[in-house]
Amino acid sequence: MQAGILELLRDDNRTVVLVTHKLQYLPHADWIIAMKDGTIQREGTLKDFQRSECQLFEHWKTLMNRQDQELEKETVMERKVPEPSQGLPRAMSSRDGLLQDEEEEEEEAAESEEEDNLSSLLHQRAKIPWRACAKYLSSAGVLLLSLLVFSQLLKHMVLVAIDYWLAKWTDSALTVSPMARNCSFSQECSLDKDVYAMVFTVLCSLGIVLCLVTSVTVEWTGLKVAKRLHRSLLNQIILAPMRFFETTPLGSILNRFSSDCNTIDQHIPSTLECLSRSTLLCVSALAVISYVTPVFLVALLPLAVVCYFIQKYFRVASRDLQQLDDTTQLPLLSHFAETVEGLITIRAFRYEARFQQKLLEYTDSNNIASLFLTAANRWLEVRMEYIGACVVLIAAVTSISNSLHRELSAGLVGLGLTYALMVSNYLNWMVRNLADMEIQLGAVKRIHGLLKTEAESYEGLLAPSLIPKNWPDQGKIQIQNLSVRYDSSLKPVLKHVNALISPGQKIGICGRTGSGKSSFSLAFFRMVDTFEGRIIIDGIDIAKLPLHTLRSRLSIILQDPVLFSGTIRFNLDPEKKCSDSTLWEALEIAQLKLVVKALPGGLDAIITEGGENFSQGQRQLFCLARAFVRKTSIFIMDEATASIDMATENILQKVVMTAFADRTVVTIAHRVHTILSADLVIVLKRGAILEFDTPEKLLSRKDSVFASFVRADK
């Protein structure tokens, strides 16, 4: 605000339109427009608002008394009490500036580490991932896998039998032809044309059926494997601990469900079918040539060695070039999408040429990678053609030599040469499909890597029959020597915390960034590792409860309110246990009844994704109404007022003191004045309780840290 808007933009004579609920910025405004219910309530200078005794000015005066320049206050507090920040990015909680910086640094480190891992993967020279292939095929089951292998083998045996029978039929025709008697062999034709035609028809029909069975089996296998892997991955992610989501980038998880699942769904089955077909066709061709001319086996060995080294060299290059092509394509697509989205701003600053040049650079980079990938495929094709030409040459020479000595029939010679002509094509596609399969199996490896994630233990030591249905009905909390951490390899974020909270008490928790405030709230839901001590609620150790039972019996409101796509009724009561009168009562308590009644459909009005059709304050009040509907005896607010305006904050505080008067409320404070009316205040420092007493007693002590927080907040 100070450096960016008040100095940089003002010195540059820019017009600034600031939309905010932070009233401390009003003195810096030349002209103020107050909005209410979608219309302009009043406009003018701050003095105009003062003379008109507008409600907005009253809010501003109250804020100035309690919260004089909050941003500057945070800076002063950091200078007064210099303290190294500790801890870990926590899930579902707020951060102030320092913790946000730490999060950004950790995210940058995670992204850097991911880039390093990707770079090492691009340049890794690995063998064929047989293990990943085995995991993929094993997911299909023994029966389906056996059917797949058997149908593939039988299909190619029938295809070879068709060609062989056609060769025998040709020999028979040459034998019985009067014009060919002088050049025919001495064997007698034992079968007539009808028998040959009938057997040929049966073999062709069988081949068609087997091709159909093989195609269906391949698709069935791919579908079953894709469903099984997706279901296993989804279950594993849902049951993963919170630590997993803090250490794993969201983009990585989304890529597993989008890109990798798409590869397993659509690409691997077709590539597997092409690879098996080209491999079996190549083996069949070489087997037929070897059967027709056994001498060919002598030349087959050196050709196989040459082919092995060519495919090994090509697979490594092809994998890297394919990865390079994908890597250069992503910036191109991202830049194009960002350009379209920000086209108005680009034109306003006249940066069209700059963005066009950048787009051309990304396009050139991607085209270069695509060019080299295409060149690599042509490189392989040329060498496979050379090997195929050698196969044809050797097969032709040996076949003609044997036929001159009347050791081979014309039909077998033709059969051998026909198969020899196809070897180069089979080899080319076999190697290319092998390279594609190697890249695509990376998706299977990455998904199986996530499947190794250790899941949370949702089972409890207590049987459901031993847990009272209305637990917790009182809201008494005993914290005994509690020590928690985010991971066994990390330092504790709470150390030997002891506290006793009586039923119905209102507890305020405050402290500097990294003191463990939000870790304290996460401990109630067992989202952190409790390695020492325990939390007892109404006589039951929460460590012995099933996770679903524990988390469904407590309520929490976060700084960032969570609303789901659906109706208002669904967001307030997803389990459909409450009547409409209860829902309307909750909305009335949260002062949202008139807002919802004005909507088409009332309780059945639609909430868009994330609640975007409501303001931040209204979303927070919806969460408050949802907490009231649940009727839990323990209610936790984790910096719930940090991102809302004063009017909404006053509503929230009023509801907590009235509608939640008989419930135990634990408030983690972003603004210290919000917990001045609490029964007890806990001040945390470096994960330990520094002060624990009533607000009055803490304020009466001159050396109290809580008192210094309150003085700085005024």
N, C-alpha and C positions, 0 to 999 in steps of 0.2 A: 504493500500500500504506500509506504513512505517513499521508497526508491523508485518504484515502477510507475505509480499513478501520480502522486503529488509532486514528484520531481521530474522524471523523464518525460511523461506525457504532457504535463502542464508547461514545462519549459519549451516543448516542441509545439505549443499552441494547438494541442489536439482537443477535440470535443470528447468528453468521457461520459458515458451513460452507465452508471453503476446500479445494478439491481441487487439489493441486499436486505437482510433483516437485521444486520449489525448496526444498531442505532448510534454507536460511537463514531461512525463516519459522517454523521450529519453535519457537524461544524465545518467540514471541508467542502461541502456542496454549495455551489452558487444558487442552485434552484432545486427544490425538493418537490416531488410528486408523491402523495400518499394514496395508495390503492387499497380498496376494500371491495370484496365480492365482485371483482372484475371491472370495477368502475373507479374513476378518479374521485377520491373523497375531498382532497384539497391540494393546492399547489402554491408554492411561494418560497420565500427564504425562511431560515430558521426563526428569525424575528417575527415574521408574519404568523408562523405557527404559534409562537409564544403569545402574541397579542390575541389570537383567536381562541386560546385555551383549548387547543386541539388535543385529543386523546394521545396522539402520537408524541406530542411534546411532553406530556405527563410521563409517558413511558421512558422518554429520553432522559428526563430529570431523574427518575428513579434509577435508571441505569448508571447515570453519572455518579450518583451517590454510592452505589454499591460496586460499580465496575468501571472505574475511570481508566479509559484507554487500556483495554484488556491485552492487546498485543504488546504494548510497552511494559505492562505489568509482568508479563511472562519473561521478558528480557531482563527486567530488574531482578526477578526472583532467581533466575539462573545465575546472575552475577553475585547475588547475595549469598546463595548457598550452592557453591560449585560442588558438583558431585558427579562422579562418572556414572553414566547410564548403563544399566545391565539388563539382562533379560533377553527375551526372544520375541520375534513377531508373534502376536497371539491372534487366534481366530476370533472373529465376530466381536471385536471390541474397538474402541476409539484410540486414536493416537494424537498427541499434540506434536508440535513441530519437530522436536528432537527425535522422538521415536519414529516419526515419518522419515526423517533423514536416514536413521539407522536401517529402516525397512528398505528404503531405496538402495542403500549401499549393499544390503544383503541380496536384494533382487538382482542388482547388477552383477554381484559376485556369482550368483546362481546362473545367470544368463551367460556370463563369461565362462563358467565351468562347463555349461552345456555346449557352448561353441567349441571349447577345447575338446570335449568328448566327441562332438561331431567331426571336428577336423581329424582327430586320431582315427575315427571310423572310416573317413573317406580315404585315408592313406594306408589303412590296414590291409595286409595281404594275407587273407585267411583261406582256409580250405573250404570245400563245399560243406555247407551247414547241414550235415546229415542228422545231427541231433534235433535241430528245429524241424526238419522234414519228418523225422520219426514222431515228434510230438504232434505235428499236424495230422499225420495219418492215424496215429493212435486215438485221436479224438473222434475218429469216425466209428470206432468199434471193430471188433474182430470179424464179425459176420459181414458187415458192409465192406470192409477192407479185403476180405477173402473173395467176395463176389466181384469186386473191382479188378483184382489181380487176375482171377480166373477168367473173367469175361474178356479182358484185354489179351491175354495169351491165346485163348481159344479163337478170338476174332482174327488175329494175325495168322494163326495156324490155318484157319479156313481160307483166308485170302491167298496164302501161299499155295494151298491145295487147289484152289481155283486155277491159278496160273499153271501149276504143274499138270493138272488134268487137261487143260487146254493144250499144253505142249504134247501130251500123250495122244490127244485127239488128232493133232496135226500130224504126228508120226503115223497114226493109223491111216489117215487120209492119203499120205504119200505112199504107204504100203499097198493099198488096194487100187490106186490109180493106174490104169493101163499105161499111160504115158510115162509114169514114174517108176514102172517096174524095173527098168534097167538100172536105175540109180538108187533103188530102195534097198533096205536091209533084208536080210534073209529070214527075219522073224515073221511069223504068221499072224494075221489079224484075228484075234479071238473074239472081238466084240463088234457089234454092228453100230451104225450111226445113232439109232434110237437109244441104245444104252448109254452112249457117250453124252447125248443130249440130255437124257433124263438125269444122270449123275451131275452134269454141269448145272442144270437147273436147280437141283436140290442144294448143291454147294452155294450157288449164288443166293438162293432164298435164305439159307442158313447164315450167310455172310451179312445180308441185310438185317436180319433179326438180331444178330450179335452186335452189329454197329449201333442199332437202336438201343439195345440193352446196355452197351458200354456207355453211350452218351447219357442215358438216364442215370446210370450208376454214378458216373462222374459228377453230374449235377446234384444228385442226391447226397453224395459224399460231401461236396462243397457246402451244401445247405446245412447239413447236420453239423459239420465242423464249425461253420460260422455261427450257428445258433448256440452251440455248446460253449465256444470261446467267448462270445459276447455275453452270455448269461453268467459265465464264471467271472469275467472281468467286471461286470456290473455289480455282482454280489460282493466281490472283493473290494471294490471302490466304496460301495455303500457302507461296508463294515470296517473300512480302514479308520485308524485313529486320526485325531485332529492333527497330530504331528506330521502325518503323511501329507496333508494338504498344505502345511506350512513350508515343507521342504521340497515339495514337488511342484514345479511351475504348472499353472492352470492350462497353459497352452499344450504342454506335454500330455496331460490327461485327455484334453479334447482331441488331440491328434490320434491317440490310441482308439478313441471311439469313432472318429470320423475317417481319417486317412487310412489307418491300419485296418480297421474293420472293413472299409470299402475294398481294400486290397484283398483281404481274405474272402470277402463275399463274391467279388466279380473277377478278379484277375488270377488268383492262384488256381482255381479249378480249371479254367481254360488253358492256362500255361502248363499245368500238370498233365492235362489230356494231350496237348500238343507235344510235350516232351516225351511222354510214354509212347505216343504213336510214332514220332520220328525215330526214337531209339529202337523200338521193336521193328520198324520197317528197315532201318539200317542193318540191324542184326540179321533179319530175315534175308535181306539182299546178300549180305556176305555169306550167310549159311548156304543159300542156293548156289552162289558162285562156287563156293568150296565143294559143294556136292557134285556140281557139274564137272568142275576141274579141280581135283584135290591138290594139284600142284600150286594152286593159288594160295594155299595156306602158308607156303614158304615166303611169299612176298607180302603176305598180310601183316606179319609181325613188324617189319621196319616201318610200314605205312601206319600201323597203329601207334608206334612210338612217336612218329612225327606228328600225327594228329593229336596225340595227348599233349605234347608241348605247345602246339598251336592253340588248342582250346584253353590251356592253363594261362597262357599269356593273354589271350583275348578276354577271358572272364574277368581277370583283374582290371584290365583297362576299361572294359565295358561297364563294370560296376562303378568305377570312379567317374567315368564320363556321364553315366546316367544320373549319378548323384550330383555332379556338377551342373547338368542340365536342369535338374529340379531346383537346385540352389539358386541358380541365376534366374529362374522363372519366377520365383516368389517375390523378389524385389520389383520385378517388372509389373506383376499383377497388383502388388500393394501400392506402388507409385501411381498406377493408372486409377485405382479406386480412390486414393487420397486426392488426386488431381480433380477427379469428377466431383468429389464431395466438397472440395474447397475452391471450386472454380470462380465463385463470386469474389472471394478474397484475392485470388491470383490476378483476376482482371482489375480489381481495384488498385493493386500495387503495380500493375503492368509487368508482371513476371511471366507472361506467356512464353516468351522465348527461352527463359531459363528452364522452365518445367518441360518444354518441348525438347530441349537439348538433353536434359536428364533422362527423359523417356527414350530418346534415341540411343543414349549410352547403355541403358539397361537392355534395350532391344539388341544392340550389337553384342553385348556380353552373352545373352542367351543364344543368339544365332551362332556365335563362335562355338559354344558348347554343343549345340545341335549339329553343327557342321562336322565337328570332330567325332561325334557319336555316329553319324551317318558314314563318315569315312572309315571308322573302325569296323562297321558292319560290312562295308565293301571290301576292306582288307581281308576279313575272314572269308568272305565269299570267294575272292580270287584264289586264296590258298586251298580252300575246300575243292574248288574246281580243278586245281592242279592235282590234288590227291585223287579226285574222281577220275580225271583223265588217265592217271597211272593205273587205277583199278580197271578201267575200260580197256586200256592197252594190254595189260597182263591177262585179263579174262579173254579178250579177243584172240590173242596169240595162242594161248593154251587151248582154247576151244577149237580154233581152226586146225591147230596141230593134231589134236585128238580126232577131229572129224576126218581129216585126211587119212588117218590110219583106221577109219571106220570104227572108232571106239565110242563115238557119240552120235546120237540122232540129231537131225536138223531141228527138231522141236526143242530139245534140251539146250542146244547151242543158242537158239533164239531166246530161250528163257534166261540163260545166263547173261547174255549181252544186254537184254532189256533191263535186268536188275542192275547190271554194272553201270548203265547210263544214269540210273537214278541215285546211285550212291552219293555223289557229290551234293545233290540237293538235300538228301536225308542228313548227311553230315553237317551241312551248313545250318539247317534248322535245329538239329539236335544241340549244337553248341550254343546257338543263340537262345534257344529256349532254356538251356541250362543256366546261362548267364542271367536271363530274366527271372528264373525261379530263385536263383541265389539272392537277388535283390529283394524279391517279394517275400521270401522267407524271413527277411529282417523284421517284417511286421509281426510274424509269429513269435520271434525271439523277444521283441519289445513287449508284447502282450504277456508272454509267459514271465517276463521280468517283473511286471506289475502283479502277476498272480502270486508271486512269492512274498508280497507284502503281508506282514503279520496283522491279522484282523483283531479288532477289539473283542474282548470276551464279554458277550452279552448275557451269558449264563451267570447267575448268582449263586452264592452258597446257600441262601435261604430259599426254601420251596415256596411257590406262590401261595400255598395254603397257610403259611406262617406269617404272611404279610397282611395286616389289616386293610380292608378295602378302602377305608377313609384315611389311611396314613398319607401324609402327616396331618393330624387333626388339630394339634396344638401349635406347632411351630417353634418348639424349643430346640435350640442348636447348641451342641457342646463340641468345641474344637479343642482337641487334646494333642499337644506336641506335634502339630501338623507341619510336615516338610514335603514340598512338591517340586518337581522339575519337569521340563518338557521332554527330556529324553535321558536315558541312563548315562549317556556320554557327556551330558551338560551339567553345569552347576545348578544348585537349587535356586529357585526363584522365591520360595517361601521357606523360612527356617524356624522350626520350633515355635509355631504360633499356637497360643492358648487363649481361648475366649469362651465365655458363657453368655448366650443370648436367650433371654426369657421370652415366653410366648407373647406375641403382639408388640414387641419392642421395635422401635425404628432405629436402625443402626446406620451411621454414616462412616464411610471409609475414604480417606484422602491420603495424599502423599505425592511426592514428585514423580516424574517420569521414570519408569523402571523400578519403582518401589515394590511392585507386586500386587497392585490393586486389582487388576483384571484377572491375574492368575488366581487371586482369592475367589473370584466368582466362578472361574472355570473349575476350581476344585470341587464345588458343590455338584457339578454335573459329570465329574470324573473324566474331564477332557485333558487332564494333565496327569503325570505319573506321581501318585502318592506313595513315596517309598518309606515314609515314616509317619507315625501318628495316625489319627483318624478323625472323622467328622461323624458325630452321632446326632441324628434328628429324631426326636420323639422316642428315644430309647433304642433305635436301630442304627447300627453302623452301616453307612451307605456303601461301603466297600463290599458288603455281603449281598446287596440287592442286585437283581438283574438290571442292566442298563436301561432297558425300555421302561421298566417300572419307575426307576429313579427319575429319569428325565421327563416322564409324563406327569409326575406328581409335583414338579416345581415350575415356576414361571419366571421369565426373564425378559426385560426390555433392553435392547442394545442402542448404541448411538445411531447406527444405521438401521432404520426400521425395515422389517422383512415382510413384504406382502406378495402373494402369489397370484398368478393369472387365474381369474375365476370370479365368482360372485362375492359380494360382501358377506353373504351368509356363510359361504365356504371358508372365507378367511377368518371369520369370528368363531365358527364351530365346524371344523373340518370333519369331526366324527359324528355330526348330526345328533347330538345328545340333548340339545337345549331347545326350548320352545321359542317361538317368535317373540313372545312377551319378554323373555329373559334377554334376548338379543337387543330388543329396543331399549330395555332398561340399561344395558351396558353402554349403548350408544348415547343415551341421555346423560349418563354419568360422565362420559367422555366429551359431552357437548358436541356430538356429531349427529344427533337425531334429526335436526332440521336440515342439515346438509344431505343426509341420506334420503329423507322424505322428498326432497326436491329433485332427486334423481329419478329417471324413468325406471320403474321396476322396484324401487325401494331396496329391500334386502337382497333382491335378485339382480341389482345393478352390477354391471361388469367392472372389475378392477383390471386394468391392463398390466402388462408385465412389469414387476417391480413397483406397482402402484404409481406409475408415471402420470396418471390422470388426477392425482391428488398432490397437494403440497407436502413438503417435508414434515411440517408440523401436524398436518392431518394424518399422514401415515403413522406418525408416532402415537397419535391419539387412537387410531385404529388398533395398534398393538396394545395400548393400555386397555381398551375395551375387550380385546381378546383375553388378556390376562384376568380381567374381572370375571369373564364368562367361565373360565376354568375353575374358579373357586379354590385355588390352592392356598394353603395357609402360609406359604413362604414365597415372597415376591422379591426379585432381585432387579435392580436398575443399574445397568453398567453405563455410566456417563450418558444417560438417556436424554439429558437436556443440553448436550454440547452443541447440537446442530440445529436448534429450534429457536424461534424468536421468544421474546419475553412474555407475550400474551399466552402462547401455548405452554410455556414453562410454568406460568402461574396456574393454568388449568391443571397441568399434570401434578403439581405440588398439592393443589387443593384436593384433587381426587385421592391422592395417596393418604392425606391426613383424614379424609372423611370415609370414602368407600372402602379403603383398606385399613381402617382404624383397628380392626380386630386381627389383622394379619401381621406376621413378622416381615418387615421390609428392610432389605439391605441395599443401601444406596451408595454407589461408587461415584464420587463427586468430581466433576470437571470444574464446576464453579462452587467454591467453598460455602457461599451463602446459602446454597440449597440444602445443606445439612445442619444449619444452625438450630433448627427446630427438632433435631433428632434426639432420642433418649440417650444414646451413647455414641461416641465418636472414636474411631480407631485411626491412628496415624501410623502409616507404614513407612519404613525406611530400609532399603536394601533387603526386602523380604522378611523383615522382623517387625514386631509391634514396638513402636517407639513410645506411643501414648495411647491410653485407653481409659476414657472417663466421660463424664457428662460435658456438653459444650460449655456450660457455665463455669465449671471448675477449671477447665482448660483455659478459658479466656481470662480467668482471674490470675493465672500464673504468668508472670512477665517473661519467663524463660521458655514458655510453651511454644513448640513449633506450630501447633494449630493456631495459636493466637497470632503468630507472625503471618500465617497464610491469610487469616481474616483481615489483618491490617493491610496487607498488600492488595487485598481484593476490594478495598474501599477506595 
